[in-house]
Amino acid sequence: MRARRGVYSGAVTLGALRSVEEARARIEHSIAGRTVLTEFRDAVAEFGERPALHWRGADGWHALTWGEYRDQVCRAAYGLKSLGIQRGGFGAILMRNRPEHLIADLALLFARGVPVSLYNTLAPEQIAYIVGHCEAQVAFVEDSGMLARFEAVLDRLPNLRHLVLIEGDSPGTIGWSELLARGDAEAAGDIGWFEAALDEVRPADLATLIYTSGTTGPPKGVMDSHRNVLWMSASGAAGLPEASPDDRHLSYLPLAHAFERYAGHWNAIVRRTQVYFCPDLQKVFEFAVEVHPTAMIGSPRIWEKLQAGIQAAVAADPDPQRRAAVEQALDVGLRVAQFRMRGEEPPETLAAAAERAAPVWGAIRARVGLDQCRLGVTGAAPISPSVVEFFRSLDLPLVEGYGMTESTVGATMNPLGQERLGTVGKPNYGLELKVAGDGELLVRGGNVMLGYYKDPEGTAAAIDADGWLHTGDVATIDLDEYVRIVDRKKELIITSGGKNISPANLENLLKRNRLVGQAAAIGDRRPYVTALMVLDPDAARAWAAANGRAGVSLIDLARDPDVLAEDQRAVDSTNELVSHAEQIRRFHVLPVEWTADSGELTPTLKLKRRVIAERYSSQIEDLYT
C-alpha cells in the first residue's frame, strides 16, 4: 500500500526508539492538525471506489463504497443542519451494529456536533439519565421498540427536539429517508458548508462522549477529542500487522463501548479497513464463517464460549480415531505456540509434526470463520492464560491487551512473538506507565481522556496535576516492562482476617473447567471465600449428551450430583494453586445463565458484581451459615 501522510503506520517496532519523548514527538508530528474528519476525507480520496461498509440483508450481503459512504454522511450532515443542530451540541445514537450507526456518528461530527452512542440494552431510566446529562438535541433510533424506550421518558428530556427513526415511521419522528432528503435540499443553498468542517473542527474538539457502563454507580461521560482518538491509533499501530484495504473487521460488540467504537469505526477509517456488521452478538461466529475477518476483537467471554463450543464439538465426535487425531494436533499446536510466543522456532521434529497438524488447525479455524484471521485481541476484562493457549494451539495469534474507556481504549499489548501469558503485555508506543505506592497502575499519554463531562471533581480524582490517569487497577510491572493486572482496586476482596484477594484470579481458575461458564468469588468482609457459579450452556449440553442425559435442562443439570462433582473438581483444582486464605470453602451452582440481557453482565460481558450480590443475596448468605 502506498505511503500517505497521516497517522503513524507502525513501521517502527515497539521499543525501537530511544525514548518515550522521541516516540511522542513522532506521534504528535504524524497527527498534527488532523481530525477523524480529515482521516475520513483521505480514506475516501484514496479508496473511493473500494468497499467500506458491508451489511447482510434478507437477500444476502450489500456494501457501500468509501465514496458512497461519504455521500450518505454528507446528506445526513446537511439534514442535521436543516434541523438547527448547534455547534458542540450532542446527538444520541441508539442502534445496533449497522451502517447508519457510523453514518450518523460522522454526520454529527461534520455538523459540528458530538455523537453519543447508547447501549441498545439500556432501560428507559438509563436512557433518560445519559440523554439528559449530555442534553442531547437529537437522537437516532433504530426501530419502534427502541423508540418506545425514548417515548417513555420524553417528558424528562426538554432539550431533545428531534427523533430520527431509521426503520418504519411514527408520529413525531423524522424518517431516515426524510432526513437525507432534507439534507439534499439544504445542500443546494450552502454547497461549501460540509467541506468547511474539515477546517472548522479542530483536534481539540470532542469526537465523542463515551459513557461508562456504570458497574459501580451512575455512568460517567468520558470526553475523547479527535486528538485523543488519532493519538491512540498512532500509539496502537506499532503493535498491529501492516494495514491493508483488504482487511476485514467484524463489528459485533456494542458501538457504545470504546473497544468496538475504536476498532470498528475510528481505527477502521485510519487503516482503511472494511467493516462487516453483525447486529446480533449471538450470531457472531455464524457471520464470521461468511466474512472471514482478518482480525478479531473480543472480550474474554467471547473467546471462552468459542473455546467451549470447539471443545464440545471435538468431544462429541463419534469417531474415536478422528477425535484422538484432533486432540493430538491440538497438543502439537500448544507445544509449537510455546516456542513461538518466546520468539523461537520449534525443534525440527516438532516443526515436522506441526506441518502434519496444520490442516487440522486450519479446518477448525475455518469451521468458525477464523481461517484468515491474522490477529485476535482480547481485552476489557481478565482472561485465563489457558484460553489464550488454546487458540495459539490452533495457530491463531490471540494476544491480551489492557486499556479502559478513559485511555480512549488501549494502554498495553502483548507483542507477537514476545508474549508472556498472564500479563497484558508492554506499554503501547509512546505511553508511560508506573505503579503508585498503593499498587495502583497509572498511565500518561496523549490518549488519556480530556476528563468526565460535567464532573470536574471526578476528573481531578482520575487525572492528577502531572497528567497521570489513575486507572483504579492494581498492577505490577516487571523489569522488562510487562504489566500484570491484579484486580480492580475497588473489587479486591478483603476478608475479615485482613487478607487481600483478587476475585478475578479465582474466577479465571474456576473457568478452566469447561463446565463453568461464569463464576463470582465472594468474601469481602467475610471469614472465608465462597463462589457462585453458572454452567456453560454449550459445554453442559455436550456433557449431558456424553453422559446419558441428552435433553436434560440447564436447571436440572445444575442440581445433578455428577455435575456438582465436576464443579467440586474445578474448586479443588483452583484451591491447589492458591494460598490457604484464598481457597474457596463453599460454592453454589445457580440454575441460570448470566448474560447482558439477564442483567448480571455488562454489554461487553463483564460481571456486574453489585447486581450479582443483590440478586443472589440469599444464596450468598446460605454459604456463610
C-alpha positions in Angstrom: 0.0 0.0 0.0 1.5 3.4 -0.9 2.6 5.7 1.9 0.3 8.6 2.9 0.6 11.5 5.3 -1.4 10.9 8.4 -1.4 8.6 11.4 1.8 6.7 12.1 1.9 3.5 10.1 3.6 1.3 12.7 6.7 0.5 10.6 8.9 1.1 13.7 8.6 -1.8 16.1 7.8 -1.4 19.8 10.8 -0.4 21.8 12.9 0.5 18.7 13.1 4.2 19.5 15.4 5.8 22.1 12.8 7.3 24.4 9.2 7.9 25.2 9.8 11.5 24.4 11.0 10.7 20.9 8.1 8.4 20.3 5.6 11.1 21.4 7.3 13.6 19.1 6.8 11.3 16.2 3.2 10.7 17.1 2.5 14.4 17.5 4.1 15.2 14.1 2.1 12.5 12.4 -1.3 13.7 13.7 -0.6 17.5 13.8 -3.7 19.4 12.7 -5.6 16.2 11.8 -9.0 15.0 13.0 -11.3 12.0 12.4 -12.9 14.0 9.6 -9.6 14.6 7.7 -8.8 10.9 8.0 -12.2 10.1 6.6 -11.6 12.6 3.7 -8.3 11.0 2.9 -9.7 7.5 3.0 -12.4 8.5 0.6 -9.9 10.1 -1.7 -7.6 7.1 -1.6 -10.1 4.3 -1.9 -13.3 5.9 -3.1 -14.4 3.0 -5.3 -13.4 0.3 -2.9 -15.9 -1.2 -0.4 -16.0 0.3 3.1 -19.2 -0.9 4.9 -21.0 -4.3 4.5 -24.3 -5.5 5.9 -26.4 -8.6 5.4 -30.0 -8.3 4.3 -32.6 -10.9 3.5 -31.2 -11.3 0.0 -27.5 -11.5 1.0 -24.7 -9.1 1.6 -24.7 -5.4 0.5 -21.9 -2.8 0.5 -21.2 0.9 0.4 -18.0 2.1 -1.2 -16.0 4.7 0.6 -17.4 7.2 -1.9 -21.0 6.2 -1.3 -20.3 6.2 2.5 -19.1 9.8 2.2 -22.2 10.8 0.2 -24.5 9.3 2.9 -22.6 11.2 5.6 -22.8 14.4 3.7 -26.6 14.1 3.1 -27.2 13.2 6.8 -25.0 16.1 8.0 -26.9 18.6 5.9 -30.1 17.1 7.2 -28.9 17.8 10.7 -28.0 21.4 9.7 -31.6 21.8 8.5 -32.8 20.8 12.0 -30.7 23.5 13.5 -28.2 21.4 15.5 -26.0 23.8 17.3 -22.2 23.7 17.3 -21.0 21.4 20.1 -24.5 20.0 20.5 -24.8 16.3 21.4 -26.7 13.7 19.4 -27.6 10.3 20.8 -27.5 7.1 18.7 -29.5 4.0 19.8 -28.8 1.4 17.2 -27.3 -2.0 16.8 -24.3 -2.5 14.6 -25.3 -1.3 11.1 -24.1 1.3 8.6 -26.5 4.0 9.7 -24.8 4.0 13.1 -21.4 5.0 11.7 -23.0 7.4 9.2 -25.0 9.2 11.9 -21.8 9.4 14.0 -19.8 11.1 11.3 -22.7 13.2 10.2 -22.9 14.7 13.7 -19.2 15.5 13.6 -19.5 17.1 10.2 -22.5 19.1 11.5 -20.1 20.4 14.2 -21.9 18.3 16.8 -20.8 15.4 19.1 -22.1 11.8 18.8 -23.0 9.8 21.9 -23.7 6.1 21.3 -26.0 4.3 23.7 -26.1 0.6 24.6 -29.1 -0.9 22.9 -29.9 -2.8 26.1 -30.5 0.3 28.1 -33.8 0.7 30.0 -35.8 4.0 29.7 -34.4 5.3 33.0 -30.9 4.8 31.9 -31.6 6.5 28.5 -33.1 9.4 30.4 -30.0 9.8 32.6 -27.5 9.8 29.7 -29.5 11.8 27.2 -30.5 14.3 29.9 -27.0 14.5 31.3 -25.5 15.5 27.9 -28.6 17.5 26.9 -28.8 15.8 23.5 -30.6 17.8 20.9 -31.3 14.9 18.5 -31.5 11.1 18.8 -31.1 8.5 16.1 -33.2 5.5 17.0 -33.3 2.2 15.1 -36.8 0.9 15.3 -40.2 1.2 17.1 -39.1 -1.0 20.0 -36.2 1.3 20.8 -38.3 4.3 20.1 -40.7 3.2 22.8 -38.0 3.5 25.4 -37.3 7.1 24.4 -41.0 7.9 24.4 -41.4 6.6 27.9 -39.1 9.4 29.2 -39.5 12.2 26.6 -41.2 14.5 29.2 -37.9 14.5 31.1 -35.8 15.4 28.1 -36.6 19.1 27.3 -33.5 19.6 25.1 -34.3 16.6 22.9 -36.0 18.3 19.9 -35.8 15.7 17.2 -36.1 11.9 16.9 -34.8 10.3 13.7 -36.3 6.9 13.1 -34.2 4.5 11.0 -36.8 1.8 10.3 -40.5 2.4 9.9 -42.4 5.6 10.7 -44.1 7.1 13.8 -45.8 10.4 14.6 -43.4 13.0 15.9 -40.3 11.4 14.3 -38.3 12.1 11.2 -37.6 9.1 9.0 -34.1 8.3 7.8 -35.0 8.9 4.2 -36.7 12.2 5.1 -33.6 13.3 6.9 -31.5 12.6 3.8 -34.0 14.4 1.5 -33.9 17.4 3.8 -30.1 17.3 3.5 -30.3 17.3 -0.3 -32.5 20.5 -0.2 -30.3 22.1 2.4 -27.1 21.4 0.5 -28.4 23.3 -2.6 -28.3 26.5 -0.6 -24.9 26.1 1.1 -22.7 24.0 -1.1 -19.4 24.6 0.8 -20.6 24.0 4.4 -19.9 20.3 4.6 -16.3 20.6 3.4 -15.7 23.6 5.6 -16.0 21.3 8.6 -12.6 19.9 7.7 -11.1 23.3 8.8 -13.6 24.3 11.4 -13.5 21.1 13.5 -10.2 21.1 15.4 -8.1 18.3 17.0 -9.0 19.6 20.5 -12.8 19.3 19.7 -14.8 16.4 21.1 -15.0 13.4 18.9 -17.5 11.7 21.3 -18.7 11.2 24.8 -18.5 7.5 25.8 -20.5 6.7 28.9 -19.0 4.1 31.2 -21.2 1.0 31.8 -21.9 2.0 35.3 -20.8 -1.2 37.1 -20.1 0.8 40.3 -22.5 3.7 40.1 -24.1 6.2 37.6 -22.3 6.2 34.2 -19.7 8.9 33.6 -19.3 10.7 30.3 -15.7 10.2 29.1 -14.7 13.1 26.8 -12.5 12.0 23.9 -11.1 14.6 21.5 -10.1 14.0 17.9 -6.5 14.2 19.1 -7.1 11.5 21.7 -8.5 9.2 19.0 -5.7 9.7 16.5 -3.0 9.6 19.2 -4.5 6.2 20.3 -4.4 5.0 16.7 -0.8 6.0 16.2 0.2 4.6 19.5 -1.5 1.3 18.9 -0.4 0.9 15.3 3.1 -0.3 16.3 1.7 -3.5 17.7 -0.5 -4.3 14.7 0.1 -6.1 11.4 0.6 -3.8 8.4 -2.7 -2.3 7.3 -4.3 -3.4 4.0 -7.5 -2.2 2.3 -8.5 -5.9 2.1 -8.6 -6.2 5.9 -12.0 -7.2 7.2 -13.3 -6.3 10.6 -16.5 -7.9 12.0 -18.3 -5.3 14.1 -20.5 -7.1 16.7 -19.6 -5.6 20.1 -21.7 -2.6 21.1 -20.6 0.6 19.4 -21.3 2.4 22.7 -18.2 0.6 24.1 -14.8 2.0 23.4 -13.4 -1.3 22.2 -15.8 -1.5 19.2 -16.0 2.2 18.6 -12.3 2.3 18.2 -11.7 -0.9 16.3 -14.8 -0.9 14.2 -15.1 2.9 13.5 -12.2 5.2 14.1 -9.4 2.9 13.5 -11.2 1.3 10.5 -11.1 4.8 9.0 -7.5 5.3 9.8 -6.4 1.9 8.5 -8.9 1.9 5.6 -10.4 -1.4 6.9 -13.6 -2.9 5.5 -16.3 -3.2 8.2 -18.9 -6.0 8.2 -21.8 -5.6 10.6 -23.2 -8.3 12.8 -26.2 -6.9 14.7 -26.7 -9.9 17.0 -23.9 -10.9 19.4 -25.3 -14.5 19.5 -24.7 -14.9 15.7 -21.1 -13.6 15.7 -19.5 -16.8 14.5 -22.3 -17.5 12.1 -21.4 -14.2 10.5 -17.6 -14.9 10.8 -18.0 -18.0 8.7 -19.2 -15.8 5.8 -16.9 -12.8 6.5 -13.6 -14.5 7.3 -12.3 -11.5 9.4 -8.6 -10.8 9.1 -8.6 -9.5 12.7 -11.0 -10.3 15.6 -11.5 -8.5 18.8 -13.5 -9.9 21.7 -13.9 -9.8 25.5 -12.7 -12.9 27.3 -16.3 -14.3 27.5 -16.4 -14.4 23.7 -13.2 -16.4 23.4 -14.2 -18.6 26.4 -17.5 -19.5 24.7 -15.8 -20.2 21.4 -13.3 -22.4 23.1 -16.1 -24.3 24.9 -18.0 -24.7 21.7 -15.0 -26.1 19.8 -14.0 -28.4 22.6 -17.6 -29.7 22.9 -17.7 -30.4 19.2 -14.5 -32.3 19.4 -15.7 -34.3 22.4 -18.9 -35.1 20.7 -17.2 -36.7 17.6 -18.4 -40.3 17.5 -15.3 -41.4 15.7 -12.6 -42.1 18.4 -9.7 -42.2 15.9 -10.7 -38.8 14.4 -11.2 -37.4 17.9 -7.8 -38.6 19.0 -6.2 -37.2 15.9 -7.7 -33.7 16.6 -6.6 -33.9 20.3 -3.0 -34.8 19.2 -3.0 -31.9 16.7 -4.0 -29.5 19.4 -1.3 -30.9 21.7 1.3 -30.3 18.9 -0.1 -26.8 18.4 0.3 -25.9 22.0 3.9 -27.0 22.1 4.6 -25.1 18.9 2.9 -22.0 20.3 5.0 -22.1 23.4 8.2 -21.7 21.3 6.7 -19.0 19.0 5.4 -16.9 21.9 9.0 -16.7 23.0 10.1 -15.7 19.5 11.8 -19.0 18.9 11.4 -21.6 16.2 10.3 -25.1 17.3 12.8 -28.0 17.0 12.9 -29.9 13.7 10.9 -32.9 14.9 8.2 -30.6 16.3 8.1 -28.5 13.2 7.5 -31.6 11.1 4.7 -32.6 13.4 3.3 -29.1 13.1 3.3 -29.3 9.3 1.2 -32.5 9.6 -1.2 -30.9 12.1 -1.6 -27.6 10.2 -4.6 -28.9 8.1 -6.4 -29.9 11.3 -5.8 -26.4 12.8 -7.0 -24.8 9.6 -10.1 -26.9 9.4 -11.1 -26.0 13.0 -10.5 -22.3 12.4 -12.5 -22.4 9.1 -15.4 -24.0 10.9 -15.8 -20.8 13.0 -14.7 -18.4 10.2 -11.2 -17.5 11.6 -9.1 -19.3 9.0 -7.9 -15.9 7.6 -7.6 -14.2 11.0 -4.1 -12.7 11.4 -4.6 -11.4 14.9 -7.0 -11.9 17.7 -7.2 -9.4 20.5 -8.8 -9.8 23.9 -9.4 -7.1 26.5 -12.0 -5.4 28.6 -11.6 -8.0 31.4 -9.0 -10.6 32.6 -8.7 -13.8 30.6 -7.4 -17.1 31.7 -4.0 -18.0 30.1 -5.4 -21.4 29.3 -7.8 -19.7 26.8 -5.0 -17.9 25.1 -3.0 -21.1 24.9 -6.0 -22.9 23.4 -6.2 -20.5 20.4 -2.5 -20.4 20.0 -2.6 -24.2 19.7 -4.9 -23.6 16.6 -2.2 -21.3 15.2 -4.5 -18.3 15.8 -2.4 -15.5 17.3 -4.6 -14.3 20.2 -3.0 -11.7 22.4 -4.1 -9.9 25.5 -4.1 -6.2 25.9 -5.3 -3.7 28.5 -7.0 -0.4 28.5 -10.0 1.5 29.6 -12.5 4.0 28.3 -10.5 6.7 30.0 -7.5 5.9 27.9 -9.6 6.1 24.7 -9.3 2.3 24.6 -5.8 0.9 25.0 -2.6 1.2 27.1 -0.7 -2.1 26.7 -0.5 -5.1 24.3 1.4 -8.3 24.3 3.8 -8.1 21.3 3.6 -11.0 18.9 6.5 -13.3 19.3 7.3 -11.9 22.7 4.0 -12.7 24.6 4.0 -13.5 28.3 0.9 -15.4 29.4 -0.7 -13.9 32.4 0.4 -10.4 31.5 -1.4 -7.7 29.4 1.9 -7.0 27.6 4.0 -3.9 27.4 3.1 -0.2 27.2 1.8 1.0 23.9 4.2 3.1 21.8 4.7 6.5 23.4 2.9 5.7 26.6 4.2 6.0 30.2 3.1 3.5 32.9 4.1 3.3 36.5 2.8 1.8 39.7 1.8 4.1 42.6 2.8 3.4 46.2 -0.5 1.7 46.9 -0.1 -0.6 43.8 -2.4 1.4 41.5 -1.5 1.5 37.8 -1.0 5.0 36.4 -1.0 5.8 32.7 0.2 9.0 30.9 0.0 9.8 27.2 -2.0 11.7 24.5 -4.8 9.1 24.6 -5.8 9.9 28.1 -9.3 11.5 28.1 -9.9 15.2 28.5 -12.0 14.4 31.6 -15.5 13.5 32.6 -18.3 15.6 31.2 -19.8 18.0 33.8 -17.7 16.3 36.6 -14.6 18.4 37.5 -14.3 16.6 40.8 -14.3 13.2 39.2 -11.9 14.4 36.6 -9.5 15.7 39.2 -9.7 12.4 41.1 -8.9 10.4 37.9 -6.2 12.6 36.4 -3.6 14.2 38.7 -1.8 17.5 38.2 1.0 15.8 36.4 -1.3 14.2 33.8 -1.3 10.7 35.2 -4.5 8.7 34.8 -5.3 6.8 37.9 -6.8 3.6 36.5 -8.2 2.1 39.6 -6.5 -1.2 38.8 -3.8 -2.8 41.0 -0.9 -4.0 38.9 2.8 -4.9 38.8 5.4 -4.1 36.1 8.4 -6.3 35.7 11.9 -5.3 34.7 11.0 -6.0 31.0 8.0 -3.7 31.2 5.4 -6.4 31.1 2.3 -5.4 33.1 0.3 -7.8 35.2 -3.2 -6.7 36.3 -4.0 -8.0 39.8 -7.6 -6.7 40.0 -9.7 -3.6 40.3 -8.8 -1.7 43.4 -12.5 -1.5 44.4 -13.2 -5.1 43.6 -10.4 -6.6 45.7 -11.8 -8.9 48.4 -10.6 -8.0 51.9 -11.6 -10.8 54.2 -12.5 -10.3 57.8 -9.0 -11.6 58.6 -7.4 -8.7 56.5 -6.3 -10.8 53.6 -6.4 -9.0 50.1 -7.6 -11.4 47.4 -8.2 -11.0 43.7 -11.6 -12.3 42.8 -10.8 -12.2 39.0 -7.8 -14.6 39.6 -10.0 -17.2 41.3 -12.8 -16.8 38.7 -10.4 -17.4 35.8 -9.0 -20.5 37.6 -12.5 -21.9 38.1 -13.4 -21.3 34.4 -10.6 -23.5 33.3 -13.1 -26.3 33.8 -15.2 -26.2 30.6 -18.5 -26.8 32.5 -18.0 -23.5 34.4 -19.4 -20.7 32.3 -19.2 -17.9 34.8 -18.1 -17.5 38.4 -18.2 -14.8 41.0 -15.9 -15.1 44.0 -17.4 -13.7 47.3 -15.7 -12.9 50.5 -15.4 -9.2 51.2 -15.5 -8.7 55.0 -16.3 -12.4 55.3 -14.4 -15.1 57.2 -13.7 -17.1 54.1 -14.1 -17.1 50.3 -17.0 -18.7 48.5 -18.2 -18.7 44.9 -21.3 -18.6 42.8 -21.1 -20.5 39.5 -23.2 -20.9 36.5 -22.9 -23.7 33.8 -21.7 -23.0 30.3 -24.7 -24.0 28.2 -22.7 -25.4 25.3 -20.4 -27.4 27.5 -23.2 -28.6 29.7 -25.2 -29.9 26.7 -22.1 -31.7 25.4 -21.5 -33.2 28.8 -25.2 -34.3 29.1 -25.1 -36.0 25.7 -21.9 -37.8 26.6 -23.2 -38.9 29.9 -26.6 -40.3 29.0 -28.6 -37.1 29.9 -29.2 -35.7 26.4 -32.1 -33.2 26.5 -31.9 -32.5 30.3 -32.5 -28.8 31.0 -29.8 -26.5 32.4 -31.9 -26.2 35.6 -31.8 -29.9 36.2 -28.1 -30.2 35.3 -27.3 -27.5 37.9 -28.7 -29.9 40.5 -27.2 -33.1 39.0 -24.9 -34.8 41.5 -22.4 -35.7 38.8 -22.3 -32.1 37.5 -21.8 -30.9 41.1 -18.9 -33.3 41.4 -17.4 -31.8 38.3 -17.8 -28.3 39.8 -16.2 -29.6 43.0 -13.2 -30.7 41.0 -13.0 -27.2 39.5 -12.9 -25.8 43.0 -10.4 -28.4 44.2 -8.0 -27.7 41.3 -8.3 -24.0 41.9 -7.6 -24.4 45.6 -4.4 -26.3 44.8 -3.0 -23.2 43.1 -3.7 -20.5 45.7 -2.9 -19.8 49.3 -4.9 -21.1 52.2 -6.6 -17.8 52.7 -7.7 -17.6 49.1 -9.2 -21.1 48.9 -12.9 -21.4 48.1 -14.6 -23.1 51.0 -18.1 -23.4 49.6 -19.8 -22.8 46.3 -23.3 -22.7 44.8 -24.3 -23.6 41.3 -27.1 -21.4 40.0 -29.6 -22.9 37.6 -29.4 -19.9 35.2 -27.2 -18.4 32.6 -25.7 -14.9 33.1 -26.0 -12.6 30.1 -26.2 -8.9 29.4 -29.9 -9.3 28.9 -30.4 -11.1 32.2 -28.5 -8.2 33.9 -25.6 -10.0 35.6 -23.2 -8.9 32.8 -22.4 -5.6 31.1 -22.9 -5.4 27.3 -19.2 -6.4 27.0 -19.8 -9.4 29.2 -18.0 -8.2 32.4 -19.5 -9.2 35.8 -21.8 -6.7 37.4 -20.8 -7.6 40.9 -23.2 -5.3 42.7 -26.2 -6.8 40.7 -25.0 -10.3 41.5 -24.5 -9.6 45.2 -28.0 -8.1 45.4 -29.8 -10.6 43.2 -28.3 -13.7 44.9 -28.0 -12.4 48.4 -30.0 -15.3 49.9 -27.8 -17.9 48.2 -24.7 -16.0 49.4 -25.9 -15.9 53.0 -26.6 -19.6 52.9 -22.9 -20.1 52.0 -22.0 -18.5 55.4 -24.5 -20.3 57.6 
